[in-house]
Amino acid sequence: MDQILGFKVWDHEEKCPYLAGRRARLPLYYPLTVMSGADLDLALSQGARRAGVYLYRVSCRACRACEPIRLDVRQFEPRRRHRRVLAKGDAQLTTVIGTAVADEERAAIYNLHKEGRGLSDEEHSPISADQYREFLVETCCETVEFGYFRNDRLVASAIADVGENSLSAVYCSYDPAESDLSLGTYSVLKQWEFCRATDRRYLYLGFYIAESPHMNYKASFLPHQRRIAGEWMDFPES
């Protein structure tokens, strides 16, 4: 048992969810209790991520493509293109931060997002509201939703886990019909604003994967840090 992550309940090689043709090892851990903010901070600093009530950490034997990535909230400053995204989004969207919700509307947006970005495959059919709840809303820590509304209609939902000194961006899904608003980037920036307003040090963005166009965009947020060979390394302004 890991003192922070809990009991290991799954540890088998499986199809990689990020890179085609690869095999992955993503051990699942079940925390014994609801995690405190401090424990979540520690787990995140060790490269852990959440999926439902479980935590996982990449432990692939022959691949090191997945690099946990985070922003130091005090050091990051939006670039000009980020400021444009913020300005456009702030003019057209209302952001509501509250309890994470699972319903048909959010499941539909999730499915549209997966289909629109080419993330669907033959093995995974559209998910139901119950499956959305199991994957994102059922949790082992404090979890919130950043809901983004355009003309009073929900167009994007971002699930985030709240630590004592950090925020972890778990998953953001949006209606591809609203892609003119760069909602994925906008959500990262709004979560950064939240961290800054609440005096949190780190914003965790999941994994950076150089070979994945769906994951390598995260490197555009500079400066940032990536966890490589167990150590957080600085990637300054380029």
N, C-alpha and C positions, 0 to 999 in steps of 0.2 A: 504493500500500500504506500502511495505517495502521501506525505503528511499534508501537503497543500491540495493536490488534485483529487485525492480520495482513492477509492478502490478501482483497480483496473478491471474492466468488464469485457473488453474486446481488444485483441492484439493479433490480427492476422493480415497477411498481405492481400491487397484487393486492387481492383482497377483504379487507376489514378483519376480523381475527379477534376484535375486541372490540366493535365497534358495527355493528349491522345497517345495510345500505344505504350504508356508507362504503367508500372506497378507501384503501388504506394503502401506504406504502413503507417496507419493513423490510430494509435492506441486510444481507446475511449476510457475515461475515468468518471466515476460517479462520486461526487462530493458527499460526505456524510451528513452535512448540514448546509443550510443556506449560507453561502460564502459572505463573509464580511467584506467591506470595501477594501480593507488593507490586504486581506488574503487574495482578493481578485487582482489587486495591483501586483502582488508578488507572482501570481500565476501568469499574468500577462507578460511580466518582465522576463519570465522563463520561456516565452514563446508559445504559451497555451492559447487556445481559442475555444469558443463555446458553440455547441450544436444541441439545441434543446436543453435538457437537464444535465447533459454531459459536457465534459471538457476533453479536448484532444490536443495532441502535440505531434507534429510530424517527426517520424522516426524511420525514414526510408534508408535502407542499407546502401544502395548504390546511386542515390540521387540526392543532390543538395540544391535543387532548383528553387524550392520554397524558402524565402527569406522573410521572417517577420519584419514588418516595417512600422515605424512610429514617427510622429512629429513631436519635437520638443516645443510645446505651445509658446514658450517665451521667446524662442529663437525664430520660429517660422513667421514669415511675412508674405502675404499674397503678392504674386507678381501681377503685372498689368493685366494679363488675360484673366487671371483669377478675379481681379477687381471688377472687370467688365461682367463676368458671370454673376458676381455678387450683386452688382448694381441692377442688372437686368432681372435677376430673380427677385430681389427685394421689391422691385417695382411691380411685379406681376403675381407674386406668391405670398401667401400667408403661412407662416410656420407655427405649428402647434406641437409643443413638447408635452407628452403625457404618458399615461399607462399604455403599454403595448397591447394591441387589440388584434384578434383574429376573427375575420368575417369573410363573407363571400366577395365583398368589394376588394379587400386587400389580396385575397388569393387570386382574384382575376388579374389584378395589376401585376402580381408576381409572375403569373403565367404569360401575360403579354410581354413582360420584360424578358423572360427567358427565351420566348419565341422570337421576339424582335431583335435580340442580340445574337441569335444563332447558338444559344446555350442549351437548347433542348436536344434530346436524342431519343432513339427508338426505345430505349430501356426505361425512360421516365415519362409517364403521361402527365398531363396537367394535374396539379395538386388541388386538393379540396381545402376548405377552411380548417377542417380538423387537422390535416397534415401540415398546413401553414402554422397552426398553433403549436403542434408537436415540435416542429423544426425551429421556430423562432421565438414564440411567446412563452411557452413553458420553459422555465429557467431555474438556475441554481444560484442566482445572484440578483441584485437590483437591475432591472431592465426597463428601458423607456423606448418610446417611439417618437421620432421626429416626423410628423405628418406635414406634407406640403400640399397646399390647396391653391388651385387657380380658379377664380370665379366661383368659389365655394365648392369646388369639386376636387376630391382627393386625386392627385396625379402622381404622388410618390410617397413611399413609406420607408423610413430607415430605422432599423432596430439597432439599439446601442446598449451596451452594458456599462454600468456606472460603478467605478471604483472610488476609493477615498481620494486618490490623487491622479486619476486617469479616467478616460472614456475609451471604450472599445467599439469601433464601428463594426457591427456584426454582419449586417446585410442591408443593402439599399435596392429596392425595386421601383421601377417607374414606368409609366405609360410611354412607349416609344413614340406615340403621336405628339408628345410634348418634348421631343429631343432638342428643339431649338433653345431650350432653357439650360442645357447641359446639367441635368439634374443630379447626376452622380457627383460631378465636381462641386456643384452648389451644395450638396448635402455635406460633403467633407468640410467645406468652408464654414457652413453653419454650425457643424459640430465643433470645429476649431473655435469659433466665436463663443460657443457655450462653455468650452473648457477655459477660455480666457476670462469670461465673465464670472465663472465659479472658482477661479484660482486653481485649476487642475494643471498638472505639469505635462502629461503626455496624452496624445491622441493616437491610439493604435488603429492601423488601417488594414489589418489582416496580413496577407502575404504579398510580397513583390515576387513576380515570376517573370524573368526577362523574356522567356520564349512565349509567353501568353499575352496577346493583345488586350485581353480582358483584365489582366493583372499588372502589366508593366507600366500603365499610365500613372501609377502611384508615384513613380520616380520623378514626376514633374513637380511634386510638392517638395520644394527645397528651402532650407536644408532639412534633411531627415536622417534617421538612423535605421540601420538594418542589423538584424541579429545573425551573425555569420560565425559558425564554429563555436557557438555558445557565448559570443561576446557581441555587445552592441557597438557598431562602428558608425562613425560620422560620415555623412555624405554632404559636403558643404555646397554652397552655391556654385554652379558650373559657369 
